Amino acid sequence: MNITIDPTATLEYFNERRARYAKKYEVANMWKLEYDEGLASKAALLDVAYAEKGADYRLLFHSADALASAYEQYLETVMSFLKENEPEMRADAWRRGDRDTLFSMEVFVCGQTRVGCAPCSPTKCRRGLRDSKSREWRWLSWDAICLIGPVTNVTELREETGEPGTMCGDGTKSDNGLCVRG
């Protein structure tokens, strides 16, 4: 497998999308991610076929080639779908995805502060999604598995509406619409 993970590029990619989401949908408590080598090490050891969330992380599948236009379009679609269908997402998809992963929607869970990634063979980093209307299976493949935390129960997390980066608690400040410890 000839895939490498660039922590700096990964953070820039995720944080840019989190900031864009926070600004577009006025999410006041979206945190800026920091890279966590401990999570990256755990990700490298996971048996992806049986991977589930851990005590302090959730699974996030990612394309290491973040500039690929197909992946970029996919993430934009996910971002819009997540916000436009928020009540349904919280009640249905988020509850079902709470056990292991919400796939790329994990990027937009506001309370997450850490991420670490490891290469993953696209034949192993593959998950089936069943279309709720047609009931047909669709297979998605990625080339990286990331662990993102510390939030593990997304159904209990609530997005606060307001100016991005302003509702994260005492001792925090906004950095491009994302919360950081100040």
N, C-alpha and C positions, 0 to 999 in steps of 0.2 A: 504494500500500500504506500503510495507516494504522496500522501496528503500531510501538509504541515499546518499547524495552528499558530497564527500570529496573534498573541494576546492583545497587543495594541490595536491592531486592525479590527479584531473581534469586538473589543470594547467600543471603539469609535462607531462601528457599524450598529451595534445594539443600542448604544446611547443616543445616536442620531435619530433612530426610529422611535425610541421611547420619548425623546423630546418633541419630535414632530407629532406623535400621538397626543401627548399631554397638551400641546398648544392647540391642535385642531379640535380636541374634545374638552378643553378646559379642565384637565385633571390636575388638581392642586397638590396631590401627594404622590407623584411619580418620582421614584428615587433613581439617581445615577448609579449605574453598576460599576463595581470594582472587580478586577480580575483576581481570582482566588486559585492559587496553584494547588491547594489541598483538594478543592473540588475537581480540578483538572486531573489530578492523580487518581481520585476515586472514579472519575469517568473512564479513564483508561483501563481500569480493572473490571468494569461492569460487563456482565454477560447480557448484551443488549436484548436478546430474545426474551429474557425474563426480567428485565429491569423494571423497577417500580420506584416511586418516590422514596426518599430516605427520611431520616429524622430531621434533617436541616436542608433538604434540597428537593427539587422536582426535576423531571427530565425535560430537556429542550433539544429537539433535533434541529440541525442547522446545516446549511451549505457553506463549507469553508470558502468556496468561490462566491463570496457575497455579491460580487459585481455581476453575476450571471443575470441577464434580464428576466429570464423565466422565474427565477427565485424572487427577484425584486418585485415582479408583478404579483406573484403569489402572496408575498408578505403585505403588499398594499391591499389586496383583496381581503386578507385576514383582518387587517386593521379596520377596514370599513365594516366588514361583517360583524366583528366583535362589538363595535360601538352601536351600530344600527340595530342590532338584535340583542342588546344588553339584557333586558328582562328575561328573554328566552334563554340566553346563554347562561345566566346565573342559575336559572331553574332547571335546565336540562343538560346542555353540553358540558357546562362547568362541573355539574354534579357527577356526570359520567366520567369526565376527564380527571376528576379529583383523585382517583385511585393511582393513576400513573402519569399521564401527560395530556396536555392540551395542544401538543405539537407546537407549531410556531406561534400560537397565541400566548404561550408562556412569556414571550418577549414583552408583552404588554401588561403583565401583572404588576400593579403599582408598587407594592411593598417589597419587591425583590431588590437586594443591594449587592449581591455577589454572583459571579458566574465563572465557571472554569470548563474548558472544552478539551476533547481528545479526538483524534482521527477515528473514523469508523468506516469500515467497508460498506459501500452502498447496498451490498447484498445482505449485510447484517443489520444495517440501520434502515430497516424497512418496516413500515407499519401499514396495516389495512384500515381503511375508513369505509364505513358502510353509509351510502347515501340514504338519508332519511325518507326521501320520496320514492326513488326507484328501487331501493333495497339492494342495489348492486354494490359490489366491493370495488374499491379503487386503491391501488397500492402506491404509496409515496416512498421515495428513497432520499436519503441524505448522506453526506460524507463526513459528518461530525456529530458527536453527541456531547451536549453540554449539560452541566448540572447548575441549576440556578436556585438561589435561596436568599433568605432563610424561610420564607413563607412556604408552608407545605399544604395548607388547607385554603384553597382559593375561594371556596364558597363563603367563607367568613370574612373575606377581605372586602372593603368597600372603597370605591373611588370617591374622593371628595371633589366637588365641583368648585372651581374658582380659578384665580390666576395661577398658572403653573409654577410649582416650586414654593408655594406659600403656606401650605398646611402640613408640615412635616414634624412639627414639634419644636420645643425650645432648643436652642443651640444649633439650628440648621439655617441654611441660606439657599438661595436659588442659583443654579449654574445652568444657564440656557434653558430654564424652565424645569430643571430636574433638581430634586432635593439633595443636598450634600451636608455633611456634618461641618459646622463652621467653627 
